[in-house]
Amino acid sequence: MAQVEGPRFSSYRSAPNLLTLLRICLMPFLVAAILEHRYGLGFALFIVAGLTDALDGTLARLLHQRTMLGQYLDPVADKLLLSTLFLVLTHQSLIPATVTVLVFGRDLGILLVAALLYAAAGRREFAPSLYGKANTTAQVAAVAAVLLHQLIAAPWVVGFRLFALDATMALTVLSGLHYAWTTARRLGGAQAANGHGR
């Protein structure tokens, strides 16, 4: 007699979520490659991780396999990968500590504000803003440029690396301020709604 798979178990086996899990599994090998100064391998693994990120969303739409697990797992995988790489590349003196401190400071601030927003308004969904998406893109470009610079010292690579790091710092501050502003508006709206409901 065949057993019926629960929705939670089957969501793990959906193609998009398997790609997201693959991205997480690639992370230790990517970190090890960088720590061992095997930057060619590290760059290749980072490209593969980026492809899985692009494909999981596309497959979720095409195959109609969007799941609640995937909605939470995908951004967590992205943040885990990027945050770890920023730490490792800073440890290797390839990314300035200022950039990494800004990135982690913003993420920590967002986590704290999200917890406050959930406690005050009961919100669990925090849709990424355009600035947040741009910041993630800049971080991806920065990591790729830093790794590529270890393989190619061409002037355009040097320029691209500097531009990506500067863009990361600027968008980190901008997206953090925008998130704080939108959160303040949500909290104000929630308090007003609670006041009218009394």
N, CA and C atoms as a LAMMPS dump frame, in Angstrom:
ITEM: TIMESTEP
0
ITEM: NUMBER OF ATOMS
594
ITEM: BOX BOUNDS ff ff ff
-5.0000000000000000e+02 5.0000000000000000e+02
-5.0000000000000000e+02 5.0000000000000000e+02
-5.0000000000000000e+02 5.0000000000000000e+02
ITEM: ATOMS id mol type element x y z
1 1 1 N 0.848 -1.194 0
2 1 2 C 0 0 0
3 1 3 C 0.883 1.243 0
4 2 1 N 0.725 2.085 -0.974
5 2 2 C 1.584 3.263 -1.103
6 2 3 C 1.214 4.295 -0.065
7 3 1 N 2.231 4.891 0.509
8 3 2 C 2.019 5.94 1.49
9 3 3 C 1.893 7.282 0.794
10 4 1 N 1.02 8.116 1.311
11 4 2 C 0.84 9.448 0.761
12 4 3 C 1.827 10.385 1.428
13 5 1 N 2.62 11.073 0.62
14 5 2 C 3.608 11.982 1.161
15 5 3 C 2.922 13.228 1.697
16 6 1 N 3.379 13.684 2.855
17 6 2 C 2.858 14.92 3.418
18 6 3 C 3.326 16.096 2.594
19 7 1 N 2.598 17.226 2.67
20 7 2 C 2.958 18.398 1.884
21 7 3 C 4.323 18.939 2.248
22 8 1 N 4.695 18.825 3.535
23 8 2 C 6 19.352 3.944
24 8 3 C 7.128 18.538 3.338
25 9 1 N 6.984 17.195 3.36
26 9 2 C 8.028 16.339 2.797
27 9 3 C 8.133 16.529 1.291
28 10 1 N 6.993 16.596 0.602
29 10 2 C 7.028 16.732 -0.846
30 10 3 C 7.593 18.073 -1.271
31 11 1 N 7.453 19.104 -0.43
32 11 2 C 8.001 20.41 -0.786
33 11 3 C 9.521 20.373 -0.833
34 12 1 N 10.122 19.503 -0.012
35 12 2 C 11.575 19.363 -0.061
36 12 3 C 12.033 18.748 -1.381
37 13 1 N 11.164 17.955 -2.004
38 13 2 C 11.541 17.246 -3.225
39 13 3 C 11.194 18.021 -4.491
40 14 1 N 10.613 19.194 -4.357
41 14 2 C 10.325 19.983 -5.543
42 14 3 C 11.639 20.47 -6.146
43 15 1 N 11.671 20.565 -7.482
44 15 2 C 12.903 20.919 -8.186
45 15 3 C 13.492 22.256 -7.726
46 16 1 N 12.684 23.325 -7.58
47 16 2 C 13.265 24.593 -7.134
48 16 3 C 13.907 24.494 -5.75
49 17 1 N 13.263 23.806 -4.829
50 17 2 C 13.815 23.69 -3.484
51 17 3 C 15.061 22.822 -3.458
52 18 1 N 15.115 21.82 -4.325
53 18 2 C 16.326 21.002 -4.426
54 18 3 C 17.505 21.844 -4.92
55 19 1 N 17.248 22.76 -5.849
56 19 2 C 18.301 23.654 -6.325
57 19 3 C 18.763 24.592 -5.214
58 20 1 N 17.823 25.063 -4.415
59 20 2 C 18.186 25.927 -3.299
60 20 3 C 19.03 25.171 -2.285
61 21 1 N 18.647 23.936 -1.99
62 21 2 C 19.433 23.101 -1.078
63 21 3 C 20.815 22.807 -1.653
64 22 1 N 20.893 22.641 -2.978
65 22 2 C 22.188 22.434 -3.624
66 22 3 C 23.085 23.649 -3.419
67 23 1 N 22.491 24.845 -3.515
68 23 2 C 23.268 26.071 -3.308
69 23 3 C 23.853 26.108 -1.899
70 24 1 N 23.067 25.68 -0.927
71 24 2 C 23.555 25.638 0.451
72 24 3 C 24.671 24.61 0.595
73 25 1 N 24.52 23.463 -0.067
74 25 2 C 25.534 22.407 0.016
75 25 3 C 26.842 22.802 -0.66
76 26 1 N 26.766 23.697 -1.641
77 26 2 C 27.976 24.146 -2.326
78 26 3 C 28.833 25.06 -1.45
79 27 1 N 28.219 25.667 -0.464
80 27 2 C 28.904 26.692 0.321
81 27 3 C 30.191 26.208 1.004
82 28 1 N 30.197 25.045 1.681
83 28 2 C 31.455 24.605 2.308
84 28 3 C 32.589 24.405 1.307
85 29 1 N 32.277 23.879 0.127
86 29 2 C 33.31 23.664 -0.885
87 29 3 C 33.823 24.997 -1.429
88 30 1 N 32.919 25.953 -1.566
89 30 2 C 33.298 27.283 -2.034
90 30 3 C 34.202 27.971 -1.02
91 31 1 N 33.85 27.889 0.248
92 31 2 C 34.667 28.49 1.306
93 31 3 C 36.029 27.826 1.369
94 32 1 N 36.046 26.499 1.281
95 32 2 C 37.318 25.77 1.328
96 32 3 C 38.214 26.157 0.158
97 33 1 N 37.652 26.317 -1.024
98 33 2 C 38.435 26.7 -2.202
99 33 3 C 39.081 28.071 -2.001
100 34 1 N 38.335 29.013 -1.426
101 34 2 C 38.879 30.36 -1.207
102 34 3 C 39.978 30.332 -0.147
103 35 1 N 39.732 29.606 0.945
104 35 2 C 40.73 29.534 2.003
105 35 3 C 42.023 28.861 1.529
106 36 1 N 41.894 27.969 0.556
107 36 2 C 43.067 27.288 0.003
108 36 3 C 43.651 28.032 -1.194
109 37 1 N 43.154 29.247 -1.442
110 37 2 C 43.629 30.111 -2.54
111 37 3 C 43.402 29.491 -3.917
112 38 1 N 42.42 28.64 -4.025
113 38 2 C 42.056 28.042 -5.321
114 38 3 C 40.914 28.891 -5.904
115 39 1 N 41.298 30.082 -6.352
116 39 2 C 40.295 31.068 -6.73
117 39 3 C 39.578 30.715 -8.037
118 40 1 N 40.233 29.975 -8.9
119 40 2 C 39.565 29.531 -10.122
120 40 3 C 38.398 28.615 -9.795
121 41 1 N 38.645 27.66 -8.898
122 41 2 C 37.588 26.754 -8.471
123 41 3 C 36.511 27.524 -7.711
124 42 1 N 36.943 28.453 -6.866
125 42 2 C 35.99 29.246 -6.107
126 42 3 C 35.085 30.07 -7.007
127 43 1 N 35.678 30.673 -8.034
128 43 2 C 34.891 31.469 -8.973
129 43 3 C 33.891 30.592 -9.721
130 44 1 N 34.331 29.401 -10.14
131 44 2 C 33.452 28.48 -10.869
132 44 3 C 32.29 28.022 -9.984
133 45 1 N 32.576 27.698 -8.725
134 45 2 C 31.52 27.267 -7.811
135 45 3 C 30.541 28.407 -7.529
136 46 1 N 31.055 29.632 -7.47
137 46 2 C 30.177 30.775 -7.233
138 46 3 C 29.249 30.997 -8.416
139 47 1 N 29.755 30.784 -9.629
140 47 2 C 28.91 30.89 -10.827
141 47 3 C 27.819 29.82 -10.799
142 48 1 N 28.191 28.601 -10.41
143 48 2 C 27.202 27.523 -10.323
144 48 3 C 26.139 27.872 -9.292
145 49 1 N 26.564 28.413 -8.15
146 49 2 C 25.605 28.814 -7.124
147 49 3 C 24.67 29.893 -7.652
148 50 1 N 25.223 30.828 -8.42
149 50 2 C 24.391 31.867 -9.006
150 50 3 C 23.388 31.313 -10.009
151 51 1 N 23.799 30.302 -10.763
152 51 2 C 22.884 29.681 -11.721
153 51 3 C 21.736 28.965 -11.006
154 52 1 N 22.043 28.297 -9.894
155 52 2 C 20.972 27.63 -9.146
156 52 3 C 19.989 28.66 -8.597
157 53 1 N 20.504 29.839 -8.222
158 53 2 C 19.631 30.894 -7.716
159 53 3 C 18.702 31.402 -8.812
160 54 1 N 19.24 31.534 -10.022
161 54 2 C 18.412 32.007 -11.135
162 54 3 C 17.402 30.945 -11.565
163 55 1 N 17.823 29.681 -11.533
164 55 2 C 16.964 28.608 -12.018
165 55 3 C 15.842 28.246 -11.059
166 56 1 N 16.088 28.356 -9.75
167 56 2 C 15.05 27.892 -8.829
168 56 3 C 13.789 28.746 -8.929
169 57 1 N 13.959 30.06 -9.084
170 57 2 C 12.787 30.916 -9.246
171 57 3 C 12.078 30.678 -10.565
172 58 1 N 12.877 30.47 -11.629
173 58 2 C 12.293 30.219 -12.949
174 58 3 C 11.506 28.913 -12.959
175 59 1 N 12.09 27.862 -12.382
176 59 2 C 11.406 26.569 -12.344
177 59 3 C 10.151 26.626 -11.476
178 60 1 N 10.227 27.392 -10.378
179 60 2 C 9.051 27.495 -9.508
180 60 3 C 7.861 28.087 -10.256
181 61 1 N 8.143 29.048 -11.147
182 61 2 C 7.063 29.649 -11.929
183 61 3 C 6.61 28.721 -13.05
184 62 1 N 7.555 28.118 -13.765
185 62 2 C 7.204 27.286 -14.907
186 62 3 C 6.504 25.995 -14.488
187 63 1 N 6.959 25.39 -13.392
188 63 2 C 6.414 24.111 -12.951
189 63 3 C 5.299 24.277 -11.921
190 64 1 N 4.99 25.532 -11.596
191 64 2 C 3.959 25.813 -10.586
192 64 3 C 4.285 25.084 -9.286
193 65 1 N 5.538 25.191 -8.865
194 65 2 C 5.986 24.514 -7.651
195 65 3 C 6.422 25.516 -6.58
196 66 1 N 5.708 26.609 -6.497
197 66 2 C 5.992 27.573 -5.435
198 66 3 C 5.481 27.023 -4.103
199 67 1 N 6.354 26.99 -3.109
200 67 2 C 5.983 26.481 -1.798
201 67 3 C 6.349 27.507 -0.73
202 68 1 N 5.701 27.397 0.41
203 68 2 C 6.026 28.278 1.527
204 68 3 C 7.465 28.059 1.976
205 69 1 N 7.909 26.791 1.946
206 69 2 C 9.293 26.491 2.3
207 69 3 C 10.25 27.229 1.373
208 70 1 N 9.967 27.197 0.074
209 70 2 C 10.835 27.86 -0.882
210 70 3 C 10.891 29.36 -0.691
211 71 1 N 9.762 29.967 -0.315
212 71 2 C 9.72 31.408 -0.113
213 71 3 C 10.617 31.838 1.037
214 72 1 N 10.758 30.985 2.041
215 72 2 C 11.639 31.292 3.165
216 72 3 C 13.068 30.803 2.926
217 73 1 N 13.197 29.633 2.297
218 73 2 C 14.503 29.009 2.138
219 73 3 C 15.395 29.759 1.155
220 74 1 N 14.815 30.265 0.056
221 74 2 C 15.621 30.914 -0.979
222 74 3 C 16.349 32.153 -0.466
223 75 1 N 15.675 33.114 0.163
224 75 2 C 16.415 34.275 0.667
225 75 3 C 17.394 33.933 1.783
226 76 1 N 17.044 32.926 2.593
227 76 2 C 17.965 32.499 3.651
228 76 3 C 19.243 31.92 3.043
229 77 1 N 19.094 31.12 1.99
230 77 2 C 20.255 30.537 1.308
231 77 3 C 21.13 31.628 0.703
232 78 1 N 20.487 32.617 0.071
233 78 2 C 21.245 33.719 -0.527
234 78 3 C 22.024 34.482 0.533
235 79 1 N 21.332 34.835 1.625
236 79 2 C 21.978 35.618 2.677
237 79 3 C 23.086 34.831 3.356
238 80 1 N 22.849 33.56 3.591
239 80 2 C 23.858 32.713 4.226
240 80 3 C 25.11 32.62 3.359
241 81 1 N 24.914 32.43 2.057
242 81 2 C 26.041 32.312 1.142
243 81 3 C 26.823 33.612 1.061
244 82 1 N 26.134 34.726 0.836
245 82 2 C 26.813 36.004 0.67
246 82 3 C 27.5 36.45 1.956
247 83 1 N 26.816 36.316 3.08
248 83 2 C 27.406 36.738 4.349
249 83 3 C 28.669 35.942 4.661
250 84 1 N 28.605 34.632 4.423
251 84 2 C 29.778 33.783 4.668
252 84 3 C 30.93 34.18 3.758
253 85 1 N 30.636 34.447 2.485
254 85 2 C 31.698 34.811 1.54
255 85 3 C 32.307 36.166 1.882
256 86 1 N 31.497 37.105 2.316
257 86 2 C 32.057 38.397 2.724
258 86 3 C 33.005 38.228 3.901
259 87 1 N 32.624 37.379 4.854
260 87 2 C 33.501 37.126 5.996
261 87 3 C 34.81 36.473 5.571
262 88 1 N 34.703 35.452 4.733
263 88 2 C 35.889 34.717 4.296
264 88 3 C 36.811 35.605 3.459
265 89 1 N 36.229 36.384 2.551
266 89 2 C 37.047 37.246 1.703
267 89 3 C 37.665 38.391 2.504
268 90 1 N 36.997 38.836 3.547
269 90 2 C 37.604 39.831 4.432
270 90 3 C 38.748 39.211 5.222
271 91 1 N 38.547 37.974 5.669
272 91 2 C 39.605 37.245 6.369
273 91 3 C 40.836 37.08 5.476
274 92 1 N 40.612 36.925 4.181
275 92 2 C 41.703 36.774 3.226
276 92 3 C 42.241 38.127 2.752
277 93 1 N 41.735 39.219 3.35
278 93 2 C 42.162 40.597 3.008
279 93 3 C 41.844 40.941 1.553
280 94 1 N 40.76 40.385 1.03
281 94 2 C 40.362 40.653 -0.346
282 94 3 C 39.185 41.638 -0.416
283 95 1 N 38.47 41.781 0.687
284 95 2 C 37.389 42.763 0.786
285 95 3 C 37.657 43.616 2.01
286 96 1 N 37.578 44.944 1.894
287 96 2 C 37.801 45.808 3.058
288 96 3 C 36.834 45.49 4.197
289 97 1 N 37.35 45.554 5.42
290 97 2 C 36.515 45.247 6.576
291 97 3 C 35.329 46.199 6.68
292 98 1 N 35.508 47.44 6.219
293 98 2 C 34.416 48.424 6.289
294 98 3 C 33.188 47.938 5.532
295 99 1 N 33.408 47.346 4.367
296 99 2 C 32.301 46.861 3.549
297 99 3 C 31.549 45.753 4.291
298 100 1 N 32.289 44.811 4.847
299 100 2 C 31.663 43.688 5.533
300 100 3 C 30.931 44.135 6.788
301 101 1 N 31.508 45.091 7.516
302 101 2 C 30.84 45.61 8.718
303 101 3 C 29.516 46.274 8.347
304 102 1 N 29.515 47.045 7.246
305 102 2 C 28.274 47.672 6.79
306 102 3 C 27.223 46.628 6.415
307 103 1 N 27.652 45.611 5.682
308 103 2 C 26.728 44.563 5.237
309 103 3 C 26.112 43.848 6.442
310 104 1 N 26.949 43.465 7.404
311 104 2 C 26.438 42.745 8.565
312 104 3 C 25.635 43.667 9.476
313 105 1 N 26.043 44.921 9.582
314 105 2 C 25.29 45.863 10.399
315 105 3 C 23.886 46.073 9.868
316 106 1 N 23.769 46.189 8.541
317 106 2 C 22.441 46.346 7.923
318 106 3 C 21.582 45.115 8.164
319 107 1 N 22.162 43.932 7.946
320 107 2 C 21.379 42.704 8.108
321 107 3 C 20.934 42.519 9.557
322 108 1 N 21.818 42.837 10.495
323 108 2 C 21.458 42.716 11.909
324 108 3 C 20.35 43.703 12.258
325 109 1 N 20.466 44.913 11.734
326 109 2 C 19.429 45.908 11.977
327 109 3 C 18.087 45.481 11.417
328 110 1 N 18.094 44.899 10.218
329 110 2 C 16.842 44.441 9.606
330 110 3 C 16.218 43.311 10.419
331 111 1 N 17.047 42.398 10.929
332 111 2 C 16.52 41.311 11.751
333 111 3 C 15.863 41.849 13.018
334 112 1 N 16.512 42.829 13.645
335 112 2 C 15.958 43.397 14.865
336 112 3 C 14.657 44.142 14.598
337 113 1 N 14.645 44.922 13.505
338 113 2 C 13.441 45.68 13.167
339 113 3 C 12.312 44.738 12.752
340 114 1 N 12.649 43.672 12.023
341 114 2 C 11.631 42.699 11.615
342 114 3 C 11.006 42.035 12.843
343 115 1 N 11.85 41.732 13.841
344 115 2 C 11.326 41.149 15.075
345 115 3 C 10.403 42.139 15.783
346 116 1 N 10.793 43.417 15.786
347 116 2 C 9.963 44.453 16.397
348 116 3 C 8.638 44.595 15.66
349 117 1 N 8.709 44.569 14.332
350 117 2 C 7.502 44.702 13.532
351 117 3 C 6.558 43.526 13.744
352 118 1 N 7.123 42.343 13.87
353 118 2 C 6.289 41.165 14.119
354 118 3 C 5.638 41.234 15.505
355 119 1 N 6.427 41.703 16.484
356 119 2 C 5.897 41.796 17.839
357 119 3 C 4.802 42.86 17.937
358 120 1 N 4.964 43.973 17.197
359 120 2 C 4.018 45.073 17.302
360 120 3 C 2.801 44.89 16.407
361 121 1 N 3.03 44.371 15.196
362 121 2 C 1.929 44.306 14.227
363 121 3 C 1.581 42.889 13.796
364 122 1 N 2.353 41.899 14.257
365 122 2 C 2.061 40.516 13.897
366 122 3 C 2.344 40.187 12.452
367 123 1 N 3.247 40.96 11.804
368 123 2 C 3.54 40.724 10.389
369 123 3 C 4.629 39.672 10.262
370 124 1 N 4.385 38.698 9.382
371 124 2 C 5.388 37.664 9.103
372 124 3 C 5.979 37.81 7.713
373 125 1 N 5.313 38.511 6.831
374 125 2 C 5.79 38.655 5.457
375 125 3 C 6.505 39.989 5.3
376 126 1 N 7.724 39.922 4.811
377 126 2 C 8.524 41.118 4.625
378 126 3 C 9.049 41.094 3.184
379 127 1 N 8.265 41.65 2.294
380 127 2 C 8.619 41.616 0.872
381 127 3 C 9.864 42.456 0.626
382 128 1 N 10.831 41.942 -0.148
383 128 2 C 12.037 42.705 -0.425
384 128 3 C 11.731 43.919 -1.292
385 129 1 N 12.399 45.025 -0.968
386 129 2 C 12.194 46.246 -1.743
387 129 3 C 13.106 46.251 -2.954
388 130 1 N 12.887 47.211 -3.834
389 130 2 C 13.739 47.366 -5.006
390 130 3 C 15.175 47.669 -4.59
391 131 1 N 15.309 48.469 -3.529
392 131 2 C 16.652 48.794 -3.036
393 131 3 C 17.334 47.558 -2.456
394 132 1 N 16.556 46.728 -1.774
395 132 2 C 17.126 45.505 -1.222
396 132 3 C 17.594 44.551 -2.304
397 133 1 N 16.798 44.43 -3.362
398 133 2 C 17.195 43.572 -4.485
399 133 3 C 18.444 44.124 -5.171
400 134 1 N 18.5 45.446 -5.325
401 134 2 C 19.679 46.069 -5.938
402 134 3 C 20.916 45.853 -5.074
403 135 1 N 20.721 45.9 -3.761
404 135 2 C 21.846 45.67 -2.852
405 135 3 C 22.36 44.241 -2.963
406 136 1 N 21.439 43.283 -3.047
407 136 2 C 21.856 41.884 -3.211
408 136 3 C 22.612 41.692 -4.522
409 137 1 N 22.119 42.323 -5.581
410 137 2 C 22.808 42.243 -6.881
411 137 3 C 24.21 42.819 -6.787
412 138 1 N 24.354 43.944 -6.087
413 138 2 C 25.671 44.565 -5.923
414 138 3 C 26.602 43.659 -5.124
415 139 1 N 26.069 42.997 -4.103
416 139 2 C 26.891 42.089 -3.307
417 139 3 C 27.374 40.904 -4.144
418 140 1 N 26.48 40.363 -4.958
419 140 2 C 26.859 39.258 -5.85
420 140 3 C 27.948 39.716 -6.82
421 141 1 N 27.762 40.906 -7.39
422 141 2 C 28.752 41.439 -8.327
423 141 3 C 30.083 41.678 -7.634
424 142 1 N 30.037 42.147 -6.38
425 142 2 C 31.274 42.413 -5.644
426 142 3 C 32.055 41.13 -5.395
427 143 1 N 31.355 40.086 -4.943
428 143 2 C 32.034 38.808 -4.689
429 143 3 C 32.615 38.251 -5.989
430 144 1 N 31.83 38.292 -7.06
431 144 2 C 32.307 37.787 -8.354
432 144 3 C 33.518 38.586 -8.826
433 145 1 N 33.472 39.907 -8.675
434 145 2 C 34.571 40.751 -9.133
435 145 3 C 35.84 40.508 -8.324
436 146 1 N 35.684 40.336 -7.016
437 146 2 C 36.845 40.079 -6.153
438 146 3 C 37.504 38.755 -6.519
439 147 1 N 36.696 37.728 -6.745
440 147 2 C 37.254 36.428 -7.13
441 147 3 C 37.888 36.485 -8.508
442 148 1 N 37.22 37.177 -9.431
443 148 2 C 37.759 37.293 -10.783
444 148 3 C 39.077 38.059 -10.797
445 149 1 N 39.187 39.048 -9.91
446 149 2 C 40.419 39.843 -9.835
447 149 3 C 41.619 38.997 -9.433
448 150 1 N 41.369 37.902 -8.717
449 150 2 C 42.462 36.998 -8.351
450 150 3 C 42.931 36.154 -9.532
451 151 1 N 42.115 36.134 -10.599
452 151 2 C 42.459 35.359 -11.788
453 151 3 C 42.936 36.236 -12.934
454 152 1 N 42.349 37.426 -13.028
455 152 2 C 42.659 38.342 -14.128
456 152 3 C 42.933 39.717 -13.548
457 153 1 N 44.078 40.285 -13.868
458 153 2 C 44.44 41.604 -13.342
459 153 3 C 44.233 42.705 -14.374
460 154 1 N 43.348 42.462 -15.336
461 154 2 C 43.09 43.451 -16.381
462 154 3 C 42.488 44.721 -15.759
463 155 1 N 42.757 45.878 -16.374
464 155 2 C 42.229 47.147 -15.824
465 155 3 C 40.722 47.153 -15.669
466 156 1 N 39.993 46.54 -16.609
467 156 2 C 38.531 46.566 -16.494
468 156 3 C 38.042 45.75 -15.311
469 157 1 N 38.792 44.704 -14.959
470 157 2 C 38.422 43.902 -13.789
471 157 3 C 38.665 44.702 -12.508
472 158 1 N 39.787 45.426 -12.467
473 158 2 C 40.093 46.271 -11.31
474 158 3 C 39.014 47.342 -11.144
475 159 1 N 38.64 47.974 -12.261
476 159 2 C 37.606 48.994 -12.213
477 159 3 C 36.261 48.431 -11.798
478 160 1 N 35.928 47.246 -12.317
479 160 2 C 34.66 46.603 -11.972
480 160 3 C 34.618 46.244 -10.491
481 161 1 N 35.746 45.778 -9.964
482 161 2 C 35.822 45.431 -8.545
483 161 3 C 35.579 46.663 -7.667
484 162 1 N 36.249 47.768 -7.985
485 162 2 C 36.071 48.994 -7.202
486 162 3 C 34.633 49.507 -7.284
487 163 1 N 34.065 49.456 -8.493
488 163 2 C 32.691 49.922 -8.678
489 163 3 C 31.712 49.064 -7.892
490 164 1 N 31.89 47.734 -7.938
491 164 2 C 30.97 46.828 -7.249
492 164 3 C 31.049 47.004 -5.737
493 165 1 N 32.25 47.199 -5.196
494 165 2 C 32.398 47.402 -3.757
495 165 3 C 31.792 48.737 -3.328
496 166 1 N 32.024 49.789 -4.123
497 166 2 C 31.425 51.094 -3.81
498 166 3 C 29.905 51.034 -3.889
499 167 1 N 29.392 50.34 -4.914
500 167 2 C 27.941 50.199 -5.062
501 167 3 C 27.356 49.417 -3.896
502 168 1 N 28.088 48.4 -3.439
503 168 2 C 27.617 47.614 -2.293
504 168 3 C 27.487 48.487 -1.052
505 169 1 N 28.501 49.314 -0.791
506 169 2 C 28.439 50.182 0.386
507 169 3 C 27.295 51.183 0.275
508 170 1 N 27.155 51.815 -0.888
509 170 2 C 26.107 52.824 -1.073
510 170 3 C 24.712 52.212 -0.951
511 171 1 N 24.504 51.074 -1.613
512 171 2 C 23.188 50.44 -1.59
513 171 3 C 22.881 49.794 -0.24
514 172 1 N 23.911 49.393 0.478
515 172 2 C 23.695 48.858 1.821
516 172 3 C 23.11 49.932 2.728
517 173 1 N 23.7 51.121 2.68
518 173 2 C 23.196 52.237 3.495
519 173 3 C 21.81 52.661 3.008
520 174 1 N 21.647 52.811 1.695
521 174 2 C 20.376 53.273 1.143
522 174 3 C 19.244 52.302 1.433
523 175 1 N 19.482 51.013 1.202
524 175 2 C 18.426 50.027 1.433
525 175 3 C 18.104 49.903 2.913
526 176 1 N 19.122 50.059 3.772
527 176 2 C 18.876 50.014 5.209
528 176 3 C 18.013 51.169 5.672
529 177 1 N 18.291 52.381 5.163
530 177 2 C 17.48 53.55 5.512
531 177 3 C 16.065 53.414 4.975
532 178 1 N 15.952 52.891 3.751
533 178 2 C 14.62 52.707 3.163
534 178 3 C 13.813 51.692 3.959
535 179 1 N 14.451 50.63 4.402
536 179 2 C 13.756 49.621 5.191
537 179 3 C 13.29 50.21 6.514
538 180 1 N 14.157 51.019 7.145
539 180 2 C 13.783 51.649 8.412
540 180 3 C 12.593 52.588 8.219
541 181 1 N 12.59 53.318 7.112
542 181 2 C 11.498 54.264 6.844
543 181 3 C 10.18 53.534 6.604
544 182 1 N 10.205 52.498 5.771
545 182 2 C 8.972 51.754 5.492
546 182 3 C 8.471 51.033 6.74
547 183 1 N 9.396 50.559 7.582
548 183 2 C 8.993 49.896 8.811
549 183 3 C 8.331 50.875 9.766
550 184 1 N 8.879 52.089 9.843
551 184 2 C 8.28 53.109 10.702
552 184 3 C 6.856 53.424 10.244
553 185 1 N 6.643 53.472 8.934
554 185 2 C 5.296 53.723 8.404
555 185 3 C 4.354 52.572 8.751
556 186 1 N 4.828 51.334 8.65
557 186 2 C 3.984 50.188 8.973
558 186 3 C 3.612 50.19 10.45
559 187 1 N 4.588 50.502 11.3
560 187 2 C 4.308 50.549 12.725
561 187 3 C 3.31 51.655 13.045
562 188 1 N 3.472 52.814 12.383
563 188 2 C 2.531 53.918 12.583
564 188 3 C 1.136 53.544 12.136
565 189 1 N 1.033 52.846 10.998
566 189 2 C -0.268 52.41 10.512
567 189 3 C -0.901 51.389 11.436
568 190 1 N -0.079 50.475 11.968
569 190 2 C -0.611 49.453 12.882
570 190 3 C -1.115 50.084 14.17
571 191 1 N -0.366 51.063 14.686
572 191 2 C -0.791 51.724 15.914
573 191 3 C -2.068 52.511 15.701
574 192 1 N -2.175 53.162 14.507
575 192 2 C -3.384 53.916 14.2
576 192 3 C -4.588 52.985 14.093
577 193 1 N -4.39 51.828 13.453
578 193 2 C -5.469 50.85 13.307
579 193 3 C -5.918 50.323 14.667
580 194 1 N -4.94 50.087 15.544
581 194 2 C -5.283 49.601 16.887
582 194 3 C -6.042 50.666 17.684
583 195 1 N -5.642 51.93 17.445
584 195 2 C -6.316 53.025 18.142
585 195 3 C -7.752 53.188 17.685
586 196 1 N -7.992 53.031 16.366
587 196 2 C -9.358 53.14 15.849
588 196 3 C -10.202 51.94 16.258
589 197 1 N -9.521 50.802 16.48
590 197 2 C -10.288 49.599 16.794
591 197 3 C -10.772 49.563 18.23
592 198 1 N -10.232 50.458 19.061
593 198 2 C -10.646 50.438 20.468
594 198 3 C -12.022 51.058 20.663
